[in-house]
Amino acid sequence: MADTYKFRIDHHGSLIRSAELIAARARYEARELGDGELRAVEDAAIAEAVRLQRSVWLSVITDGDYRRADFRGAILDTVGGFRRGAGTDRHGYRRWTAVGALGATHPLIAPDVAALAALAVAPGPGVATPVKVTLPSPAFLAARTFEAGGPWGSAAELGAALAAIVRAEIEAVVAAGAKLIQLNNPAYAKALFARGADALTLDEAIAVDAQAIRIDAKPADVRIGLNPAHRAVDPVDKAVAEQLFAELPVDRWVLPYFAGADAEVDLLRAVPADRDACLGVVDAETAALEDVDDIMRRIDIAAELKDVEDLAVSPSRGFADLPGATALTAEDQRRKLIHVETSARMTWGNEL
């Protein structure tokens, strides 16, 4: 019998937001809607998202990031000490800067997790789909919000403060019922693919993120994963990959695996034998469906490098890490999720 805590059919968390939800948030930010009115729209959208995820047999469900402006919002929208700047960065994300001591009253999003867990219980026999939570890694936030000359002496110092907040929130969401927690730090791509220096060195980033991940008495049915890159097309610095994957104590590495690139295989090869790997087998940024035979050939290659029982499959990234920033439709998204489920069934049969 397969390990039911491997969460074979995974996804990164963010889902395409409806036009109604996007409009409601815009009206809220324009002060045309109150907190309760926005939350009612969010609640309805999340309930529909749960129905979608259960209908395509995902191993975990999320709230689609519907209550947040982007994947960083669990921290930036709730923790004091950050100032929102004008405009966006080159990736389209709003600019934020750490401008003072960080203030957090926990839990931050854990009450939403408890509500999501209640939605995840099916009618009738009461079987529940496990809840997944995505959080920005503290190293990623520190590297992107640190400002030289500001109140923090270094990005690493800011990162240590963020690590304590993220760690406390991981403990809170686990207590609220979350079974899979995914940290996102796409800034590791700089080191993995030798794309230049970042505000944190690799050693500093690993040390910061490790502080958040080492939670006390983690339940046996809870997994913590990390996504270090959305694409792998450049040559991999294999020494960096081996260091990162060995030293950061996550249970699961969430890796791109949809393009058939040598770099994707090199990343997987660097994952230690005692860690799981979740393979992003479909491209969440294009509507066209991948050829199933191609997906299975790549999974066969993965199974030569790693025990197939220590693998899972997912889309390559979130479908809407930014609201409205996707060319896919809701139907495209559904078809992609079904494609992931089909790949899982072809790999593990009903032993999911």
ChimeraX attribute file (.defattr): number of C-alpha atoms within 10 A of each C-alpha:
attribute: neighborCount
match mode: 1-to-1
recipient: residues
	/A:1	6
	/A:2	12
	/A:3	12
	/A:4	11
	/A:5	15
	/A:6	23
	/A:7	22
	/A:8	29
	/A:9	26
	/A:10	26
	/A:11	31
	/A:12	26
	/A:13	23
	/A:14	22
	/A:15	24
	/A:16	27
	/A:17	25
	/A:18	15
	/A:19	10
	/A:20	12
	/A:21	21
	/A:22	18
	/A:23	13
	/A:24	21
	/A:25	23
	/A:26	14
	/A:27	14
	/A:28	15
	/A:29	11
	/A:30	9
	/A:31	10
	/A:32	12
	/A:33	15
	/A:34	12
	/A:35	9
	/A:36	9
	/A:37	14
	/A:38	19
	/A:39	17
	/A:40	12
	/A:41	17
	/A:42	23
	/A:43	19
	/A:44	11
	/A:45	20
	/A:46	22
	/A:47	14
	/A:48	12
	/A:49	20
	/A:50	20
	/A:51	15
	/A:52	15
	/A:53	23
	/A:54	17
	/A:55	11
	/A:56	18
	/A:57	17
	/A:58	22
	/A:59	22
	/A:60	24
	/A:61	29
	/A:62	26
	/A:63	28
	/A:64	27
	/A:65	26
	/A:66	27
	/A:67	22
	/A:68	20
	/A:69	18
	/A:70	19
	/A:71	24
	/A:72	21
	/A:73	16
	/A:74	22
	/A:75	23
	/A:76	22
	/A:77	15
	/A:78	16
	/A:79	18
	/A:80	16
	/A:81	14
	/A:82	20
	/A:83	14
	/A:84	14
	/A:85	10
	/A:86	9
	/A:87	11
	/A:88	11
	/A:89	11
	/A:90	7
	/A:91	7
	/A:92	10
	/A:93	15
	/A:94	16
	/A:95	14
	/A:96	20
	/A:97	18
	/A:98	23
	/A:99	17
	/A:100	14
	/A:101	14
	/A:102	14
	/A:103	13
	/A:104	17
	/A:105	10
	/A:106	14
	/A:107	17
	/A:108	20
	/A:109	19
	/A:110	22
	/A:111	15
	/A:112	16
	/A:113	22
	/A:114	18
	/A:115	14
	/A:116	24
	/A:117	21
	/A:118	14
	/A:119	18
	/A:120	23
	/A:121	16
	/A:122	13
	/A:123	9
	/A:124	6
	/A:125	7
	/A:126	9
	/A:127	10
	/A:128	16
	/A:129	21
	/A:130	21
	/A:131	25
	/A:132	30
	/A:133	26
	/A:134	24
	/A:135	20
	/A:136	22
	/A:137	30
	/A:138	31
	/A:139	32
	/A:140	25
	/A:141	24
	/A:142	26
	/A:143	20
	/A:144	19
	/A:145	21
	/A:146	25
	/A:147	18
	/A:148	11
	/A:149	8
	/A:150	12
	/A:151	13
	/A:152	17
	/A:153	12
	/A:154	17
	/A:155	24
	/A:156	22
	/A:157	15
	/A:158	24
	/A:159	29
	/A:160	22
	/A:161	18
	/A:162	26
	/A:163	24
	/A:164	17
	/A:165	22
	/A:166	25
	/A:167	20
	/A:168	18
	/A:169	23
	/A:170	29
	/A:171	19
	/A:172	19
	/A:173	24
	/A:174	22
	/A:175	14
	/A:176	20
	/A:177	20
	/A:178	26
	/A:179	22
	/A:180	26
	/A:181	23
	/A:182	24
	/A:183	27
	/A:184	25
	/A:185	21
	/A:186	16
	/A:187	23
	/A:188	25
	/A:189	20
	/A:190	15
	/A:191	19
	/A:192	25
	/A:193	19
	/A:194	14
	/A:195	11
	/A:196	9
	/A:197	10
	/A:198	15
	/A:199	20
	/A:200	22
	/A:201	16
	/A:202	20
	/A:203	11
	/A:204	17
	/A:205	27
	/A:206	19
	/A:207	18
	/A:208	28
	/A:209	27
	/A:210	21
	/A:211	21
	/A:212	25
	/A:213	26
	/A:214	15
	/A:215	13
	/A:216	8
	/A:217	7
	/A:218	14
	/A:219	11
	/A:220	8
	/A:221	12
	/A:222	17
	/A:223	21
	/A:224	21
	/A:225	22
	/A:226	28
	/A:227	24
	/A:228	25
	/A:229	20
	/A:230	21
	/A:231	20
	/A:232	23
	/A:233	14
	/A:234	15
	/A:235	15
	/A:236	20
	/A:237	15
	/A:238	16
	/A:239	10
	/A:240	17
	/A:241	23
	/A:242	17
	/A:243	15
	/A:244	21
	/A:245	21
	/A:246	16
	/A:247	14
	/A:248	19
	/A:249	18
	/A:250	21
	/A:251	18
	/A:252	25
	/A:253	26
	/A:254	30
	/A:255	27
	/A:256	31
	/A:257	30
	/A:258	22
	/A:259	20
	/A:260	16
	/A:261	16
	/A:262	14
	/A:263	22
	/A:264	24
	/A:265	19
	/A:266	18
	/A:267	23
	/A:268	23
	/A:269	17
	/A:270	18
	/A:271	21
	/A:272	15
	/A:273	13
	/A:274	12
	/A:275	17
	/A:276	24
	/A:277	29
	/A:278	28
	/A:279	27
	/A:280	26
	/A:281	29
	/A:282	28
	/A:283	23
	/A:284	27
	/A:285	17
	/A:286	15
	/A:287	17
	/A:288	13
	/A:289	13
	/A:290	16
	/A:291	10
	/A:292	16
	/A:293	10
	/A:294	14
	/A:295	19
	/A:296	16
	/A:297	12
	/A:298	20
	/A:299	22
	/A:300	14
	/A:301	11
	/A:302	20
	/A:303	15
	/A:304	10
	/A:305	16
	/A:306	20
	/A:307	13
	/A:308	16
	/A:309	17
	/A:310	18
	/A:311	24
	/A:312	28
	/A:313	26
	/A:314	32
	/A:315	28
	/A:316	26
	/A:317	24
	/A:318	21
	/A:319	29
	/A:320	25
	/A:321	22
	/A:322	21
	/A:323	21
	/A:324	14
	/A:325	13
	/A:326	16
	/A:327	14
	/A:328	17
	/A:329	14
	/A:330	14
	/A:331	11
	/A:332	17
	/A:333	20
	/A:334	16
	/A:335	16
	/A:336	25
	/A:337	24
	/A:338	18
	/A:339	22
	/A:340	28
	/A:341	21
	/A:342	16
	/A:343	23
	/A:344	24
	/A:345	15
	/A:346	12
	/A:347	21
	/A:348	14
	/A:349	10
	/A:350	10
	/A:351	13
	/A:352	19
